[in-house]
Amino acid sequence: MPSVHLSHFPHLFVSLPIFMNFLRRFSSQHHPNFSKITKRSLKSLKLPGDSVDSSLIHGIHVFHCPDSVGIVAKLSECIASRGGNILAADVFVPEDKHIFYSRSDFIFDPSKWPREQMDEDFHKLGTMFSAMKSVVRVPDLDPRYKIAVLASKQDHCLVDLLQAWQDKRLPVDINCVLSNHRRDPDSHAMLFLARHQIPYHFINTTAGNKREDEILNIVQDTDFLVLARYMQILSGNFLKRYGRDVINIHHGLLPSFKGGNPSRQAFDYGVKMIGATTHFVTEELDGGPIIEQMVERVSHRDNFRSFVQKSENLEKQCLSKAIKYYCELRVLPFLENKTVVF
């Protein structure tokens, strides 16, 4: 006798034990042989969604190319022809621009679609549409992103990233931490780094020597850099030689309140809204393409301590979100100084 599926009872919104009791009563009164089913393991009772194969894993593909007819169809065909199934897809075609952006989440069986074959298939698709970007990532198979974190005196963003890394909330490996400030060996950040054997490099920068050659040598084996309140300017020469993305966080009080202690300036001025911005680093100071922004209201009820705490919390959340978006391939370049964030 075939197994029972709850979809046969679409209007029955009851708990599983009650439903099983109903089956037993029904069988004893109307169908004696039916009781054999209810005595079997609950594994024979298929619930909606139980048919998902545990061997399937998750993949992500992003595509950026000149717009043309049939791109979505070819993307779907590429995944479906290898037995994959698209779970979600985002498409963006800017108004009056001949550009196509997409991001697809899909599942597939790696035994039927090997990782190397997948790269080859999406490369062919990229060639077909003259793509500027055709990148696929399989989080369960691909190496985690390797990052270095640069931080100055303030610890809040650094400590938050370390905690998120420990809790596996960020899909990265932290190769090292660099700072232009010495830290107390007994501080929370230093004890954490020592416990997890993450190297800490003190780089004694000066106005005349930013020690960029030394920094480049330390971070060369990374996929991208994170500036977690690093209060030094990286030169255009450094960015060129590094050749990979650098992500920065700063408070949303710029450019209105510059110079020393902008939080105190903003608090004394009586602002009603504060924020944080995460962006890519370019040669233009704090002018790179924006990845994420967050805001929060403040009021006359906030003292300076609560004002600063709210600002720092925004910075931590904003930076963490931006790193997560970046690792999930949600961030694509748009025009000269913008981003598409799916």
C-alpha positions as MATLAB code, in Angstrom:
seq = 'MPSVHLSHFPHLFVSLPIFMNFLRRFSSQHHPNFSKITKRSLKSLKLPGDSVDSSLIHGIHVFHCPDSVGIVAKLSECIASRGGNILAADVFVPEDKHIFYSRSDFIFDPSKWPREQMDEDFHKLGTMFSAMKSVVRVPDLDPRYKIAVLASKQDHCLVDLLQAWQDKRLPVDINCVLSNHRRDPDSHAMLFLARHQIPYHFINTTAGNKREDEILNIVQDTDFLVLARYMQILSGNFLKRYGRDVINIHHGLLPSFKGGNPSRQAFDYGVKMIGATTHFVTEELDGGPIIEQMVERVSHRDNFRSFVQKSENLEKQCLSKAIKYYCELRVLPFLENKTVVF';
ca = [
       0.000    0.000    0.000;
       1.442    3.469   -0.886;
       2.565    5.785    1.865;
       0.182    8.492    3.092;
       0.873   12.143    2.191;
      -0.652   15.006    4.210;
      -1.466   16.827    0.976;
      -4.330   14.305    0.682;
      -5.909   16.201    3.595;
      -5.497   19.863    2.538;
      -7.943   21.256    5.109;
      -6.665   19.268    8.082;
      -4.691   21.740   10.262;
      -3.978   19.537   13.315;
      -0.890   18.265   15.078;
       0.722   15.027   13.925;
      -0.244   12.955   17.055;
      -3.905   13.980   16.691;
      -3.807   13.129   13.000;
      -2.288    9.682   13.724;
      -4.950    9.018   16.362;
      -7.613    9.937   13.813;
      -6.147    7.405   11.354;
      -6.173    4.621   13.942;
      -9.800    5.284   14.908;
     -10.789    5.506   11.266;
      -9.043    2.225   10.404;
     -10.530    0.261   13.322;
     -14.037    1.317   12.321;
     -13.821    1.245    8.531;
     -10.718   -0.539    7.290;
      -8.990   -3.087    9.595;
      -5.974   -3.520    7.295;
      -5.341    0.246    7.320;
      -4.107    0.068   10.919;
      -0.902   -1.577    9.697;
       0.138    1.721    8.149;
      -0.222    3.680   11.351;
       2.000    1.236   13.225;
       4.914    1.757   10.862;
       7.733    4.174   11.516;
       6.767    7.800   11.048;
       9.312    7.823    8.239;
       6.658    6.320    5.990;
       4.489    9.392    6.564;
       5.773   11.930    4.040;
       5.379   15.554    5.018;
       5.374   18.354    2.471;
       8.967   19.207    1.570;
      10.403   15.858    2.684;
      11.257   14.969   -0.898;
      14.297   17.330   -0.960;
      17.430   15.265   -1.612;
      20.004   15.755    1.144;
      22.798   15.327   -1.415;
      21.862   18.626   -3.083;
      23.987   21.660   -2.241;
      23.648   25.399   -2.739;
      25.243   27.452   -5.496;
      25.246   31.173   -6.369;
      25.807   32.713   -9.781;
      26.084   36.392  -10.687;
      26.022   37.737  -14.212;
      26.813   41.180  -15.607;
      26.714   41.667  -19.359;
      25.287   43.810  -22.167;
      21.525   43.373  -22.244;
      20.008   41.186  -24.957;
      17.038   38.903  -25.551;
      17.212   35.404  -24.087;
      19.738   35.813  -21.255;
      17.394   34.558  -18.522;
      16.337   31.611  -20.696;
      19.959   30.590  -21.285;
      20.816   30.961  -17.591;
      17.870   28.746  -16.653;
      18.765   26.233  -19.344;
      22.387   26.083  -18.166;
      21.336   25.184  -14.613;
      18.415   22.912  -15.534;
      20.392   20.947  -18.135;
      22.698   19.749  -15.357;
      19.827   18.794  -13.062;
      19.996   21.978  -10.992;
      16.980   23.892   -9.716;
      16.758   27.674   -9.300;
      15.410   28.686   -5.891;
      15.571   32.461   -6.331;
      16.626   34.863   -9.066;
      17.075   38.634   -9.127;
      17.359   40.599  -12.364;
      18.065   44.290  -12.887;
      18.203   46.188  -16.176;
      18.702   49.934  -15.579;
      16.428   52.325  -17.423;
      18.051   53.701  -20.584;
      21.124   51.516  -20.043;
      21.986   48.516  -22.191;
      23.219   46.489  -19.199;
      21.947   43.275  -17.593;
      22.546   42.179  -13.990;
      21.387   38.955  -12.356;
      21.974   36.825   -9.286;
      20.686   33.252   -9.044;
      20.446   30.928   -6.039;
      20.209   27.290   -7.056;
      20.638   23.756   -5.759;
      22.366   20.924   -7.567;
      23.834   17.457   -7.148;
      27.653   17.720   -7.233;
      27.926   14.112   -8.427;
      25.962   15.062  -11.543;
      27.443   18.546  -11.989;
      31.105   18.563  -10.900;
      32.547   21.877   -9.754;
      34.999   22.116  -12.675;
      32.231   21.442  -15.190;
      30.103   24.149  -13.576;
      32.886   26.710  -14.030;
      33.233   25.677  -17.658;
      29.484   25.899  -18.308;
      29.151   29.385  -16.851;
      32.327   30.506  -18.638;
      30.776   29.462  -21.956;
      27.638   31.385  -21.032;
      29.734   34.444  -20.232;
      31.502   34.200  -23.574;
      28.188   33.826  -25.395;
      26.902   37.142  -23.971;
      30.260   39.003  -23.754;
      29.874   39.185  -19.982;
      31.891   41.608  -17.885;
      31.337   39.280  -14.944;
      30.172   35.670  -14.691;
      31.046   34.257  -11.282;
      29.781   31.136   -9.556;
      30.327   30.209   -5.928;
      29.496   27.028   -4.038;
      29.884   27.840   -0.315;
      30.067   24.189    0.782;
      32.864   23.371   -1.674;
      34.786   26.584   -2.280;
      37.428   27.943    0.127;
      36.210   30.610    2.516;
      37.252   34.176    1.757;
      40.520   35.086    3.455;
      40.590   38.593    4.893;
      42.848   40.853    6.924;
      41.298   43.386    9.302;
      42.902   46.794    9.787;
      41.861   48.732   12.892;
      43.101   51.755   14.795;
      42.396   52.574   18.425;
      38.627   51.970   18.553;
      37.761   48.322   19.183;
      34.007   48.061   18.638;
      34.020   47.024   14.962;
      37.053   44.760   15.373;
      35.603   42.913   18.376;
      32.238   42.536   16.634;
      33.884   41.000   13.545;
      35.885   38.588   15.681;
      32.741   37.513   17.511;
      30.806   37.083   14.251;
      33.668   35.007   12.850;
      33.706   32.803   15.959;
      29.933   32.310   15.749;
      30.235   31.414   12.027;
      27.970   34.327   11.083;
      30.506   35.551    8.528;
      31.754   33.223    5.764;
      35.386   34.349    6.082;
      38.670   33.312    7.612;
      40.589   36.097    9.356;
      44.252   35.749    8.391;
      45.475   38.532   10.650;
      44.743   41.880   12.291;
      46.890   44.961   11.665;
      46.838   48.182   13.671;
      48.746   51.420   14.004;
      48.095   51.275   17.769;
      49.501   49.006   20.418;
      46.938   47.119   22.469;
      47.043   45.894   26.031;
      47.849   42.142   25.914;
      45.074   41.592   28.476;
      42.428   43.419   26.437;
      39.452   41.472   25.155;
      40.566   41.725   21.524;
      44.139   40.597   22.193;
      43.096   37.672   24.386;
      40.647   36.580   21.681;
      43.337   36.748   18.973;
      45.799   34.817   21.107;
      43.218   32.140   21.933;
      42.423   31.620   18.240;
      46.040   32.029   17.078;
      45.235   34.962   14.800;
      48.390   37.071   14.274;
      48.353   40.704   15.393;
      50.699   43.126   13.649;
      51.493   46.510   15.147;
      52.456   48.861   12.289;
      53.959   52.051   13.666;
      52.862   54.507   10.961;
      53.857   58.157   10.896;
      52.763   61.122    8.808;
      55.806   60.646    6.632;
      55.804   56.854    6.481;
      52.593   54.834    6.258;
      54.608   51.571    6.023;
      52.513   50.462    3.038;
      55.170   48.078    1.699;
      55.141   46.235    5.009;
      51.349   46.108    5.072;
      51.225   44.796    1.488;
      53.672   42.051    2.357;
      51.496   40.938    5.294;
      48.153   40.982    3.437;
      49.251   39.560    0.088;
      47.550   36.195    0.739;
      44.057   37.644    1.244;
      40.953   37.965   -0.921;
      39.932   41.400    0.367;
      40.666   43.812    3.206;
      38.347   45.207    5.870;
      39.033   48.586    7.452;
      37.320   48.353   10.845;
      37.706   51.983   11.877;
      41.252   52.205   10.510;
      42.071   55.889   10.708;
      44.870   55.908    8.135;
      44.488   56.793    4.453;
      45.572   54.106    1.987;
      47.258   55.635   -1.045;
      46.231   55.085   -4.630;
      49.545   53.304   -5.150;
      48.714   50.863   -2.333;
      45.240   50.160   -3.769;
      46.722   49.578   -7.229;
      49.416   47.231   -5.981;
      47.034   45.293   -3.741;
      44.643   44.913   -6.685;
      41.677   43.556   -4.735;
      38.698   45.102   -2.968;
      39.008   47.046    0.272;
      35.877   47.647    2.365;
      35.634   50.553    4.806;
      33.150   51.637    7.485;
      32.631   55.173    8.713;
      29.979   56.947   10.739;
      27.193   58.788    8.946;
      28.192   62.147   10.407;
      30.442   62.925    7.451;
      30.781   65.344    5.763;
      28.884   67.638    8.145;
      31.151   67.055   11.143;
      34.823   66.635   10.277;
      37.991   66.769   12.290;
      38.430   65.757   15.905;
      35.609   64.067   17.819;
      32.787   64.342   15.240;
      30.404   62.487   17.577;
      30.744   65.241   20.183;
      30.241   67.866   17.479;
      27.057   66.170   16.251;
      25.740   65.631   19.790;
      26.345   69.271   20.732;
      24.698   70.392   17.487;
      21.565   68.395   18.398;
      21.233   66.149   15.309;
      18.121   63.958   15.198;
      19.439   61.264   12.863;
      22.722   59.343   12.881;
      24.005   56.658   10.559;
      26.824   54.525    9.194;
      28.116   53.848    5.685;
      30.078   50.912    4.323;
      31.796   51.481    0.986;
      34.604   50.325   -1.248;
      37.854   52.236   -0.812;
      39.061   54.336   -3.741;
      41.587   57.118   -4.085;
      38.833   59.611   -3.266;
      38.602   59.844    0.524;
      35.344   58.239    1.737;
      34.027   58.546   -1.811;
      33.966   54.943   -3.026;
      30.853   53.032   -4.171;
      28.433   52.476   -1.287;
      27.571   48.915   -0.243;
      25.319   49.497    2.767;
      23.927   52.378    4.828;
      21.970   52.348    8.086;
      20.343   55.109   10.103;
      18.742   55.541   13.512;
      16.917   58.373   15.218;
      18.325   60.082   18.297;
      16.565   62.604   20.493;
      16.920   65.039   23.366;
      16.587   62.053   25.699;
      19.961   60.660   24.562;
      22.976   61.589   26.642;
      26.393   61.565   25.017;
      27.068   57.980   26.086;
      23.855   56.581   24.572;
      24.424   58.722   21.476;
      27.882   57.201   20.905;
      26.631   53.692   21.715;
      23.895   53.961   19.086;
      26.414   55.221   16.547;
      28.860   52.394   17.246;
      26.104   49.767   17.061;
      25.137   51.069   13.628;
      28.752   50.869   12.465;
      29.072   47.250   13.638;
      25.836   46.160   11.979;
      26.527   48.051    8.769;
      30.034   46.601    8.364;
      28.925   43.052    9.152;
      26.082   43.271    6.630;
      28.354   44.599    3.909;
      30.880   41.783    4.383;
      28.094   39.204    4.302;
      26.601   40.735    1.134;
      30.020   40.762   -0.502;
      30.714   37.108    0.319;
      27.260   36.084   -0.924;
      27.984   37.757   -4.294;
      25.213   40.315   -3.787;
      27.322   43.365   -4.699;
      27.991   44.314   -8.322;
      29.512   47.510   -9.803;
      27.014   49.897  -11.388;
      28.099   52.799  -13.573;
      31.198   54.618  -12.347;
      30.573   55.008   -8.645;
      27.483   53.005   -7.694;
      26.632   49.447   -6.809;
      23.817   46.996   -7.448;
      23.109   45.132   -4.195;
      20.751   42.177   -4.611;
];
